[in-house]
Amino acid sequence: MFGLKKRIEKKSYDRENMKPILHASICTGETVAGFKDKRTGRFEEIMLIKNEADKELFKEIYDITSDLPTEY
């Protein structure tokens, strides 16, 4: 059973009204991936990003192909 890749559950989001971004703290440097509402500007946290692998996992789960912009 070694070498089997864990199956990733794909999820969706409202692509018309939500924009995927990374939200980083200026003080602590903590980075969180999530979605920003284009109409209200409200940010919804989804996942803590500790390294590049976490960022790629977030992109894979939500089927995001473009780079994620970072907001502070």
C-alpha distances in whole Angstrom, upper triangle without the diagonal:
4,6,6,10,11,13,17,20,23,26,30,33,37,37,41,41,39,38,35,36,35,37,38,40,43,43,40,38,35,34,33,31,33,36,39,42,44,47,47,45,43,40,37,34,30,28,29,28,28,27,26,23,24,26,24,22,25,26,23,23,27,27,29,30,33,34,34,38,38,41,42
4,6,9,11,14,17,20,23,26,30,33,36,36,40,41,38,37,33,34,33,35,36,38,40,41,37,35,33,32,31,30,32,35,38,41,43,46,46,44,42,39,36,33,29,27,27,26,25,24,24,20,22,24,22,20,24,25,22,23,26,26,28,29,32,32,32,36,36,39,40
4,6,9,12,15,19,21,24,28,31,34,34,38,39,36,34,31,32,31,33,34,36,39,39,36,34,32,30,29,28,30,33,36,39,41,44,44,42,40,37,34,32,28,26,26,25,24,22,21,18,20,22,19,18,22,22,19,20,24,23,25,26,28,29,30,33,34,37,38
4,6,9,12,15,18,21,25,28,31,31,35,36,33,32,29,30,30,32,33,36,38,39,36,34,31,29,28,27,28,31,34,37,39,42,42,40,38,35,32,30,26,24,25,24,24,22,21,17,19,21,19,16,20,21,17,18,21,21,24,24,27,28,28,32,33,36,37
4,6,9,12,15,18,21,24,28,28,32,33,30,29,25,27,26,29,30,32,35,36,33,31,28,26,25,23,25,27,31,33,35,38,38,36,35,31,29,26,23,21,22,21,21,19,18,14,15,18,15,13,16,17,14,14,18,18,20,21,24,24,25,28,29,32,34
4,6,10,12,16,19,22,26,26,30,31,28,27,24,25,24,27,28,31,34,35,31,29,26,24,23,21,22,25,29,31,33,36,36,34,32,29,26,24,20,18,19,19,19,19,18,14,14,17,15,12,14,16,13,12,16,17,19,21,23,24,24,27,28,31,33
4,7,9,13,16,20,23,24,27,28,26,25,22,24,24,27,28,31,34,35,32,30,27,25,23,21,21,23,27,29,31,34,34,33,31,28,25,23,19,18,20,20,21,20,19,15,15,17,15,12,14,15,11,10,14,14,17,19,22,23,23,27,28,30,32
4,6,9,13,16,20,20,24,25,22,21,19,20,21,23,25,28,31,32,30,27,24,22,19,17,18,19,23,25,27,30,30,29,27,24,21,19,16,15,17,17,18,18,17,14,13,14,12,9,10,11,8,7,10,11,14,16,19,20,20,23,24,27,29
4,6,10,13,17,18,22,22,20,20,18,20,21,23,25,28,32,33,30,28,25,22,20,17,17,18,22,23,26,28,28,27,25,23,19,18,14,14,17,18,20,20,19,16,15,16,14,11,11,12,9,6,9,11,14,17,20,21,20,24,25,27,29
4,7,10,14,15,18,19,17,17,15,18,19,22,24,27,31,32,30,28,25,22,19,16,15,16,19,21,23,25,26,25,23,21,18,17,14,14,18,18,21,20,19,16,15,15,13,10,10,10,8,5,6,7,11,14,17,18,18,21,23,25,27
4,7,11,12,15,16,14,15,13,16,18,20,23,26,29,31,29,27,24,21,17,14,13,13,16,17,19,22,22,22,20,18,15,15,12,13,17,17,21,21,20,18,16,15,14,12,10,10,9,6,5,8,11,14,17,18,17,20,21,23,26
4,7,8,12,12,11,12,11,15,17,19,23,26,29,31,30,27,25,21,18,14,12,11,14,15,16,19,20,19,18,16,14,15,12,14,18,19,22,23,21,20,18,16,16,14,11,11,11,8,6,8,10,13,15,17,16,19,21,22,25
4,6,9,9,7,9,9,13,15,17,21,24,27,29,28,26,23,20,17,13,10,9,11,11,13,15,16,16,15,13,11,13,11,14,18,19,22,23,22,21,18,17,17,15,12,12,13,11,7,10,10,14,15,17,15,17,19,19,22
4,5,6,6,8,10,14,17,18,22,25,28,30,30,28,25,22,19,15,12,9,10,9,11,12,14,14,14,13,12,15,14,17,20,21,25,26,24,24,21,19,20,19,15,15,16,14,11,12,12,15,16,18,16,18,19,20,23
4,6,5,7,9,12,16,18,22,25,28,30,30,27,25,22,19,15,13,10,11,10,10,12,15,15,15,14,14,16,15,18,21,21,25,25,23,23,21,18,18,18,15,14,15,14,10,11,10,13,13,15,14,15,18,19,22
4,6,8,11,14,18,20,24,26,29,32,32,29,27,24,21,18,15,12,11,9,9,10,13,14,15,15,15,18,18,21,24,24,28,28,26,27,24,22,22,22,19,17,19,18,14,15,14,16,15,17,16,17,19,20,23
4,7,10,13,17,18,21,24,26,29,29,27,25,22,19,17,13,10,8,6,5,7,10,10,11,12,13,16,16,19,22,23,27,27,26,27,24,21,22,22,19,18,20,18,15,16,15,17,17,18,16,16,18,18,21
4,7,9,13,14,18,21,23,26,26,24,22,19,16,13,9,6,5,5,6,8,10,9,10,9,10,12,13,16,18,19,23,24,22,23,20,18,19,19,15,14,17,16,12,14,12,15,14,15,13,13,15,15,18
4,6,10,12,15,19,21,24,24,21,20,16,14,11,8,5,5,6,7,10,12,10,11,9,10,12,13,15,17,17,21,21,20,21,18,15,16,17,13,12,15,15,11,13,10,13,11,12,9,10,12,12,15
4,7,10,13,17,19,22,21,19,17,13,11,7,6,4,6,9,10,14,14,12,12,9,10,10,10,12,14,13,17,17,16,17,14,11,13,13,10,9,12,12,9,11,8,11,10,9,7,8,10,11,14
4,6,10,13,16,18,18,15,14,10,9,6,6,6,7,10,11,15,15,12,12,9,10,10,10,11,12,11,15,15,14,16,14,11,13,14,11,10,14,14,12,13,11,12,11,9,5,5,6,7,11
4,6,10,13,15,14,12,10,6,6,4,6,8,9,13,15,18,17,14,13,10,11,9,10,10,10,9,12,12,12,14,12,9,12,13,10,11,15,15,14,15,13,14,13,10,6,6,5,6,9
4,7,10,12,12,10,8,6,5,6,7,9,9,13,15,17,16,12,12,8,10,8,11,10,10,10,12,14,14,17,14,12,15,16,13,14,18,18,17,19,16,18,16,13,10,9,6,5,6
4,6,9,8,6,6,4,6,9,11,13,13,17,18,21,19,16,15,12,13,11,13,12,10,10,11,13,14,17,14,13,16,18,15,17,20,20,19,21,19,20,18,15,12,10,7,6,5
4,5,6,5,5,7,9,12,14,16,16,19,20,23,20,17,16,13,15,13,15,14,12,12,13,15,17,19,17,16,20,21,19,20,24,23,23,25,23,24,22,19,16,14,10,9,6
4,6,6,8,10,12,15,17,19,18,21,22,24,22,19,18,16,18,17,19,18,15,15,15,17,19,22,20,18,22,23,22,23,26,27,26,28,25,26,24,20,17,15,11,10,6
4,6,8,11,14,17,19,21,21,24,25,27,25,21,20,18,20,18,20,19,16,16,16,18,20,23,21,20,24,25,23,25,28,28,28,30,28,29,27,24,21,19,15,13,10
4,5,9,12,15,18,20,21,24,26,28,26,22,21,18,19,16,18,16,13,13,12,15,18,20,18,18,22,22,21,23,26,26,26,28,26,28,26,23,20,18,15,14,11
4,6,10,13,16,19,19,23,24,27,25,21,20,17,18,15,17,15,12,11,10,12,14,17,15,15,19,20,18,20,23,24,24,26,23,24,23,19,16,15,12,12,9
4,7,10,13,16,17,21,23,25,23,20,18,15,15,12,13,11,8,8,8,11,13,15,13,13,17,17,16,18,21,21,21,23,21,23,22,18,15,15,12,12,10
4,7,10,13,14,18,20,23,21,18,16,13,13,10,11,9,6,5,7,9,11,13,10,10,14,14,12,14,17,17,17,20,18,19,18,15,12,12,9,10,9
4,6,10,12,15,18,20,19,16,14,10,10,6,7,6,5,5,9,11,12,13,10,9,13,13,10,13,16,15,15,17,16,18,17,15,11,12,10,10,11
4,7,10,13,16,19,18,15,13,10,9,6,6,5,6,6,10,12,12,12,9,8,11,11,7,9,12,12,11,14,12,15,14,12,9,10,9,10,12
4,7,10,13,15,15,12,10,7,5,5,5,7,9,10,14,15,15,16,12,11,13,12,9,10,13,12,10,13,12,15,14,13,10,11,11,11,13
4,7,9,12,12,10,8,6,5,7,8,10,13,14,17,19,18,19,16,13,15,15,11,12,15,13,11,13,12,15,14,14,10,11,11,11,14
4,6,9,8,6,6,4,6,9,11,13,15,16,20,21,21,22,19,16,18,19,15,15,18,17,14,16,14,17,16,15,12,11,11,10,13
4,5,6,5,5,6,8,11,13,16,19,20,24,25,24,25,22,20,22,21,18,18,20,19,16,18,16,19,18,18,15,14,15,13,16
4,6,6,8,9,12,15,16,19,21,22,26,26,26,27,24,21,23,23,20,19,22,21,17,19,17,19,17,17,15,14,15,14,16
4,6,8,11,13,17,19,22,24,25,29,30,29,30,27,25,26,27,23,22,25,24,20,22,20,23,21,21,19,17,18,17,19
4,5,9,11,15,18,21,22,24,27,29,29,30,27,25,27,27,23,23,26,24,21,23,22,24,23,22,19,18,18,16,17
4,6,10,13,16,18,20,21,24,26,26,27,24,22,24,24,21,21,24,23,20,22,20,22,20,19,16,14,14,12,13
4,7,10,13,16,17,19,23,24,25,26,23,21,23,23,19,20,23,21,19,21,20,23,21,20,17,16,15,13,14
4,6,10,12,14,15,19,21,21,22,19,17,20,19,16,17,20,18,16,19,17,20,19,18,14,13,12,10,12
4,6,10,12,14,18,20,20,21,17,16,18,17,14,15,18,16,14,17,16,20,19,18,15,15,14,13,14
4,6,8,11,14,16,17,18,14,13,16,15,12,14,17,15,14,17,16,19,19,18,14,15,13,13,14
4,7,10,13,15,16,15,12,11,14,12,9,12,13,11,11,14,14,17,18,17,14,15,15,15,16
4,6,10,12,13,12,8,9,12,10,7,11,13,11,12,15,14,17,18,16,14,15,14,15,16
4,6,9,11,11,8,9,12,11,9,13,15,14,15,17,17,19,19,17,14,15,14,14,15
4,6,8,8,5,6,10,9,9,11,14,14,15,17,15,17,17,14,12,14,12,14,14
4,7,8,6,8,11,11,11,14,16,16,18,20,18,20,19,17,15,16,14,16,16
4,5,6,7,9,10,11,13,15,16,17,19,17,18,18,15,14,16,14,17,17
4,5,5,6,9,10,11,12,14,16,16,15,15,15,12,12,14,14,17,18
4,5,5,6,9,10,10,12,14,15,14,15,16,14,14,17,16,19,21
4,5,5,6,9,10,11,13,14,13,15,15,14,13,15,15,17,19
4,5,5,6,9,10,11,12,11,12,12,10,9,12,12,15,17
4,5,5,6,9,10,10,9,10,11,10,10,14,15,18,20
4,5,5,6,9,10,10,12,13,13,13,16,17,19,21
4,5,5,6,8,8,11,12,12,10,13,14,17,19
4,6,5,6,5,7,9,9,9,12,14,17,20
4,6,5,6,8,11,12,12,16,18,21,23
4,6,8,11,13,14,14,17,19,21,23
4,6,9,11,13,12,15,17,19,22
4,6,9,12,12,16,18,21,24
4,6,8,9,12,15,17,21
4,7,9,12,15,19,22
4,6,9,13,16,19
4,6,10,13,16
4,6,10,13
4,7,10
4,7
4
